[in-house]
Amino acid sequence: MSPPSASNTSPGKRPFFRLPRALLRWLAASALLSFPQGAGPIAFSLLALSVTGNSRGGAAMILAMTAAQIAGVLPFTRLGSRYGPVRYLRFLIVFRTLSFFSIALAAWFRLPFPVMIVLSGMAGLVTGAAQGYLRVILNHLVDAGGLPRALGLAASLNEVIFVLAPVVASALGTLSPALSLCVIAALGLLPALLLPGQDVHNSPPTAVSRQRTLTRPVALWLVCATAVAAVVGATEIGAVALALEFHYTPAYAVIFTVPLCLASVIGGALVSIRNRMSAPGTVLIQLLVMITGAIAVAVNCSVITTIMGVIFIGSVTAPLGTHFSLILDRLSPPHQKAQVFALLRTAIAAGIIIASALLTAGSLSFSLTVLTAFLSVVTAAMAAGIRRK
C-alpha cells in the first residue's frame, strides 16, 4: 500500500528531488544496514591482527559470516512470515547488533579467536533475511512506478557506504579494534530507528499458492546475479593485484577501485532519473558491456584500457542490480517476496565467495577469464529465454 500523498501526484510520479519522507528514511536505513558488511573485512582483519598477530584470521571471520548468511537465509525469512515486516526486521537488526557487540566484548576480554569466528557467523545468520524484509517494506512505501527510482538511489547510496565504511573501520581499528566494532554495531543499529513503520500496513489476505520459491525463471535470474556479483567482486578484491601487475605500489589500487565505485554511483543515479524498468534487450546489452569490461581487465594490456574496463563494469552494476530486484518482484507471489529478495542478497554473497575462491587459487586474469565465461553462458541462456518469448 502506498503512503498517502498531500497532492494528486503519486509517489512514482513525484519530481526527482521531492521524495516522500518515509522513502528518505528507508533509503537511509538501506544504506546504514550495509555498513557492517562494508566495514567488516577491514575491521575483522585488524581485529585478527591484534589478537593473533596475523590478519588472515579476518578472512575466516568474513567466510563464517557469509556462510552463515547462506545457511540462515531461508529459515529466518520464513520465520518472519507470522510477524509484521517492520517489527521482524527490527528484531533481526537488534540480533545482528548484539552479535557485533559480542565480538567486541570477546576481543576486550581476550577470548580465543575461534570464539570470535563463531560470533561473526551469528551476525551473518540474519543478514540475508534482513535485506529481504527491507526490500519488502519498500513495496509498501512506493508504487510500482516509483520502484526503479528508489532502487537506483539505494544502489548509489550503498556504493558510497562501501567506499566510506572501510575508511571508518581502518581509522578506528588502528586505535582499537574493539572500539571499531562497537561503532560499526551502533551504526548498524540505526536502521531499526529509521524504519518508517507508520507507513507500512499489512497487505490484505491473499490465497497462498503452492508455487515453489525457486521456479526456473527465478533461479536463472539468481544465477545471473551471482555471476554479475562475482565479476564485480573479483575486480574489487583484485585491485591490489592489478596495481602490482603494472608495477605500482599496493596503494595505487585506488586508481581502479575509485572509477569502479564512481561509475556505479553514476549508473544508480541515471536509473533513478530514468525511473523505468529496463527492457529485456537493454539488460542483455548491459550484460555484454560487463563482459567487455571484464575481458579488458583480464587482458590488462595497459592502465588506460584496464581503467576503461573497470568503468564498463561499474557503469552497469547498479542498473543490473535494480533490474534483478524488479524482475524478481514481478516473478514472485506476495507471500514469497521476502524469501526471494533474501535469496537475491544471498546469491550476491555467493558471487563474492566464488570470486574470492578463484583469486585464492589463481591470478586475477585467470579468475576473470573463468567468471567471464560463466557470465557469457548465463547471458546466452537469458538471450535464449527472451527469444522463446
Order of alpha helices (4+ residues) and beta strands (2+ residues): alpha-alpha-alpha-alpha-alpha-alpha-alpha-alpha-alpha-alpha-alpha-alpha-alpha-alpha-alpha
